[in-house]
Amino acid sequence: MNVPTASRVPRVLIVTAVDAEKEAILRGLGDKAADMFDVIAAGVGPASAAAGTAAALALAAASASRLKAPAVASAPDLATAPPSDAAAVDPALAQGATAPEQPDAAQASAASTTPGLLAGTGLTSAYTLVVSAGIGGGFPGVADVGSLVVADAMVAADLGSQAPDGFLSVDELGFGSSQVQADAALAVRLRDALKRAGHAVSGGTAVTVSTATGTAETAAELLCRVPDAAAEGMEGFGVATAAQQFGVPALELRGISNAVGPRDRDAWRIKDALDALQAASSILREVLTS
């Protein structure tokens, strides 16, 4: 993974589950993707997604801190040193990355007042946004196969406990929260831009599950728990939770490959979902730079 580059353009971390999703996004972002975006495939499921996202955020924050520290007499000047010297100072740069952007005062102030893993460390996030992106299921009547979902919230729909009267969420149990809100203004801007470009796109909640839905009964249960559910994936809540811990806003973007409900592998349209994800990625870049 590249460490964020030295630029006034905000850096965005995009987290997918698998390489096919990552490659679709990179095609959509185009040749200059590295100017603004880092895209990683963190693995399938909320645990892998959270761990991969947190590792990327921590590496970027630590690298930014090291590179802005006062140079010692024996250290090479990264602004003029050849790549071999830069790699010696920071091994992460050996992969071809360059120095991260120095956060401005407003960004540093905002980060310092946000609770999370960086609170009290003197570090600030090198990213301004984290996006969980990939393909997933769409709830019939809300998000059709081949369309897109830009979520308003990410919910861990099966995080809780079974009880005689039904499912109890972790919120109801008093053990924490099963929901992370998306960056509301950015979600609206992205949906509006996608609609203007002629793409079918929905809002609503993206539910995160550890076991993908395969029956009508399970789909109905999910809708009872999350009435505004639009899409189902396996990573969004994990990515968003890691971002929240680092004080960074999050989005979830899904290309819809199948209907949530009875598992019918023959009806899945994975290529169409990846194509939609690619198209949305090109517009995401426009939205963030406009």
C-alpha positions as CSV (number, residue, x, y, z in Angstrom):
1,M,0.0,0.0,0.0
2,N,1.2,3.5,-0.8
3,V,1.8,6.0,1.9
4,P,-0.2,9.2,1.1
5,T,1.7,11.6,-1.1
6,A,2.7,15.2,-0.5
7,S,-0.1,17.2,-2.0
8,R,-2.8,19.6,-1.0
9,V,-5.4,17.3,-2.5
10,P,-7.2,15.3,0.2
11,R,-6.2,11.6,0.4
12,V,-8.9,8.9,0.3
13,L,-8.6,5.3,1.3
14,I,-10.8,2.8,-0.5
15,V,-11.2,-0.6,1.0
16,T,-12.5,-3.6,-1.0
17,A,-12.8,-7.3,0.0
18,V,-11.2,-8.9,-3.1
19,D,-8.9,-8.0,-6.0
20,A,-11.7,-8.0,-8.6
21,E,-13.4,-5.1,-6.8
22,K,-10.1,-3.3,-6.3
23,E,-9.3,-3.6,-10.0
24,A,-12.7,-2.3,-11.1
25,I,-12.3,0.7,-8.9
26,L,-8.8,1.4,-10.2
27,R,-10.1,1.3,-13.7
28,G,-12.8,3.8,-12.8
29,L,-10.3,6.1,-11.1
30,G,-8.1,6.2,-14.1
31,D,-4.4,6.8,-14.6
32,K,-4.1,9.4,-12.0
33,A,-5.6,7.3,-9.2
34,A,-2.5,7.4,-7.1
35,D,-2.6,11.2,-7.0
36,M,-5.5,11.1,-4.6
37,F,-6.5,7.5,-3.7
38,D,-5.1,4.4,-2.1
39,V,-7.1,1.2,-2.9
40,I,-6.6,-2.0,-0.9
41,A,-8.2,-5.4,-0.8
42,A,-8.4,-6.2,2.9
43,G,-10.2,-9.5,2.7
44,V,-13.8,-10.9,3.1
45,G,-15.8,-10.2,6.3
46,P,-16.1,-7.5,8.9
47,A,-13.1,-8.7,10.9
48,S,-10.6,-8.7,7.9
49,A,-12.1,-5.4,6.7
50,A,-11.7,-3.7,10.1
51,A,-8.2,-5.0,10.6
52,G,-7.0,-4.1,7.1
53,T,-8.5,-0.6,7.3
54,A,-7.0,0.0,10.8
55,A,-3.6,-1.2,9.7
56,A,-3.6,1.1,6.6
57,L,-4.8,4.1,8.7
58,A,-2.2,3.5,11.4
59,L,0.6,3.1,8.9
60,A,-0.3,6.3,7.2
61,A,-0.6,8.3,10.4
62,A,2.7,6.9,11.7
63,S,4.5,7.6,8.4
64,A,3.2,11.1,8.4
65,S,4.5,11.6,12.0
66,R,7.9,10.3,11.2
67,L,8.3,12.4,8.0
68,K,7.3,15.6,9.7
69,A,9.6,15.1,12.7
70,P,12.8,17.3,12.8
71,A,15.5,15.7,10.8
72,V,18.6,14.4,12.6
73,A,22.0,15.4,11.2
74,S,22.7,12.0,9.6
75,A,19.3,11.6,8.0
76,P,19.0,12.3,4.3
77,D,16.7,15.1,3.0
78,L,13.6,13.3,1.7
79,A,12.9,16.2,-0.6
80,T,16.1,15.7,-2.5
81,A,17.3,12.1,-1.6
82,P,17.3,9.4,-4.2
83,P,14.7,6.6,-3.8
84,S,17.1,4.3,-2.1
85,D,17.8,6.8,0.7
86,A,14.1,7.6,1.2
87,A,13.5,3.8,1.6
88,A,16.2,3.7,4.3
89,V,14.4,6.3,6.3
90,D,11.0,4.7,6.0
91,P,10.6,1.2,4.8
92,A,7.1,1.9,3.7
93,L,8.5,4.2,1.0
94,A,10.4,1.3,-0.6
95,Q,7.1,0.4,-2.3
96,G,7.2,3.6,-4.4
97,A,5.2,5.9,-2.1
98,T,6.1,9.5,-1.4
99,A,5.8,11.7,1.7
100,P,2.3,12.3,3.1
101,E,0.6,15.6,3.1
102,Q,1.0,17.7,6.2
103,P,-2.4,18.3,7.7
104,D,-3.4,22.0,7.9
105,A,-4.4,23.6,11.3
106,A,-8.1,23.1,10.8
107,Q,-7.7,19.4,10.0
108,A,-5.4,18.9,12.9
109,S,-7.8,20.7,15.3
110,A,-10.7,18.6,14.1
111,A,-8.8,15.4,14.4
112,S,-7.6,16.3,17.9
113,T,-11.2,16.7,19.2
114,T,-12.4,13.4,17.7
115,P,-12.2,10.5,20.2
116,G,-10.5,7.4,18.8
117,L,-7.2,5.6,18.6
118,L,-5.3,8.8,17.7
119,A,-6.6,10.9,20.6
120,G,-3.8,12.0,22.8
121,T,-1.1,10.6,20.6
122,G,-0.1,13.8,18.8
123,L,-0.9,12.0,15.5
124,T,-3.4,13.1,12.9
125,S,-4.9,11.0,10.1
126,A,-3.3,11.2,6.7
127,Y,-6.7,10.5,5.1
128,T,-9.8,12.6,4.9
129,L,-12.2,9.9,3.9
130,V,-12.5,6.1,4.0
131,V,-14.8,4.3,1.5
132,S,-15.9,0.7,1.8
133,A,-16.6,-0.3,-1.8
134,G,-17.5,-3.5,-3.5
135,I,-20.4,-5.6,-4.9
136,G,-23.2,-7.0,-2.8
137,G,-26.8,-7.9,-2.6
138,G,-29.7,-5.5,-3.1
139,F,-33.0,-5.6,-1.3
140,P,-35.8,-6.1,-3.9
141,G,-37.8,-3.0,-4.5
142,V,-35.1,-0.8,-3.3
143,A,-31.9,-1.6,-5.1
144,D,-32.1,-3.6,-8.4
145,V,-29.4,-5.8,-9.7
146,G,-26.9,-3.8,-11.7
147,S,-27.7,-0.6,-9.8
148,L,-25.7,1.2,-7.1
149,V,-26.2,2.0,-3.4
150,V,-24.5,4.9,-1.6
151,A,-25.4,4.2,2.0
152,D,-26.5,6.7,4.6
153,A,-25.4,4.3,7.4
154,M,-23.6,1.1,7.9
155,V,-25.1,-1.4,10.3
156,A,-23.8,-4.7,11.7
157,A,-27.2,-6.5,11.3
158,D,-26.3,-9.7,13.0
159,L,-24.2,-8.3,15.9
160,G,-26.1,-9.2,19.0
161,S,-27.8,-12.1,20.6
162,Q,-30.6,-14.5,20.0
163,A,-33.4,-14.4,22.7
164,P,-36.7,-16.2,23.2
165,D,-38.6,-13.2,21.8
166,G,-36.2,-12.7,18.8
167,F,-32.9,-11.0,18.0
168,L,-31.4,-8.4,20.4
169,S,-28.9,-6.0,18.8
170,V,-25.7,-5.1,20.6
171,D,-27.3,-1.7,21.2
172,E,-30.2,-3.3,23.0
173,L,-27.8,-5.4,25.0
174,G,-26.0,-2.3,26.1
175,F,-22.6,-3.5,24.8
176,G,-22.0,-0.8,22.2
177,S,-23.3,0.4,18.9
178,S,-24.1,-1.6,15.7
179,Q,-24.3,1.5,13.5
180,V,-21.9,4.0,12.0
181,Q,-23.3,7.0,10.1
182,A,-21.9,7.8,6.7
183,D,-20.7,11.3,5.7
184,A,-24.2,12.6,5.0
185,A,-23.4,15.5,2.8
186,L,-20.9,13.6,0.7
187,A,-23.3,10.6,0.3
188,V,-26.0,13.0,-1.0
189,R,-23.5,14.7,-3.4
190,L,-22.3,11.4,-4.8
191,R,-25.8,10.0,-5.3
192,D,-26.9,13.2,-7.0
193,A,-23.8,13.1,-9.3
194,L,-24.5,9.4,-10.2
195,K,-28.1,10.2,-11.0
196,R,-27.1,13.1,-13.2
197,A,-24.8,10.7,-15.1
198,G,-27.7,8.4,-15.7
199,H,-27.0,5.7,-13.1
200,A,-29.6,4.0,-11.0
201,V,-28.7,4.6,-7.4
202,S,-30.3,4.3,-4.0
203,G,-29.7,5.5,-0.5
204,G,-30.7,3.8,2.8
205,T,-28.7,1.6,5.1
206,A,-26.1,-0.9,4.1
207,V,-26.3,-4.0,6.3
208,T,-23.1,-5.9,7.2
209,V,-23.4,-9.6,7.9
210,S,-20.9,-12.4,8.5
211,T,-23.1,-14.9,6.7
212,A,-24.6,-13.8,3.4
213,T,-28.4,-14.1,3.2
214,G,-29.6,-17.2,1.3
215,T,-33.3,-17.5,2.3
216,A,-36.4,-15.5,2.1
217,E,-36.9,-15.9,5.9
218,T,-33.5,-14.4,6.6
219,A,-34.1,-11.5,4.3
220,A,-37.4,-10.8,6.0
221,E,-35.7,-10.9,9.4
222,L,-33.1,-8.4,8.2
223,L,-35.8,-6.0,7.0
224,C,-37.5,-6.3,10.4
225,R,-34.3,-5.3,12.1
226,V,-33.3,-2.6,9.6
227,P,-36.5,-1.4,7.8
228,D,-34.6,1.0,5.4
229,A,-32.0,-1.7,4.4
230,A,-30.9,-1.1,0.8
231,A,-27.8,-3.3,0.4
232,E,-26.1,-6.3,2.0
233,G,-22.4,-6.7,2.2
234,M,-19.8,-8.3,4.5
235,E,-17.3,-5.5,5.1
236,G,-18.9,-2.0,5.4
237,F,-19.4,-1.9,9.2
238,G,-15.9,-3.1,9.8
239,V,-14.4,-0.5,7.5
240,A,-16.5,2.3,9.0
241,T,-15.7,1.3,12.6
242,A,-12.0,1.4,11.9
243,A,-12.4,4.8,10.2
244,Q,-14.5,6.1,13.2
245,Q,-11.7,5.0,15.6
246,F,-9.3,7.2,13.7
247,G,-11.7,10.1,13.5
248,V,-12.1,9.8,9.7
249,P,-15.6,10.0,8.0
250,A,-16.7,7.0,5.9
251,L,-18.9,6.0,3.0
252,E,-20.1,2.7,1.7
253,L,-20.5,2.1,-2.1
254,R,-22.0,-1.1,-3.5
255,G,-22.6,-2.3,-7.0
256,I,-25.6,-4.7,-6.8
257,S,-24.9,-8.2,-8.1
258,N,-27.9,-10.1,-6.8
259,A,-31.1,-9.8,-4.9
260,V,-31.0,-10.4,-1.1
261,G,-33.1,-13.5,-0.5
262,P,-33.1,-17.1,-1.7
263,R,-29.6,-18.0,-3.0
264,D,-29.7,-18.3,-6.8
265,R,-26.1,-18.2,-8.1
266,D,-27.2,-18.5,-11.7
267,A,-29.1,-15.2,-11.4
268,W,-26.1,-13.2,-10.1
269,R,-24.7,-10.5,-12.4
270,I,-21.2,-10.0,-11.1
271,K,-19.9,-8.4,-14.2
272,D,-22.7,-5.8,-14.3
273,A,-22.1,-5.0,-10.6
274,L,-18.4,-4.6,-11.2
275,D,-19.1,-2.4,-14.2
276,A,-21.4,-0.2,-12.1
277,L,-18.7,0.0,-9.4
278,Q,-16.1,1.1,-12.0
279,A,-18.5,3.8,-13.3
280,A,-19.2,5.0,-9.8
281,S,-15.5,5.2,-9.0
282,S,-14.9,7.7,-11.9
283,I,-17.7,9.9,-10.6
284,L,-16.4,9.6,-7.0
285,R,-13.2,11.2,-8.2
286,E,-15.1,14.1,-9.8
287,V,-17.2,14.6,-6.7
288,L,-14.2,14.8,-4.4
289,T,-12.2,17.2,-6.6
290,S,-15.1,19.5,-7.7
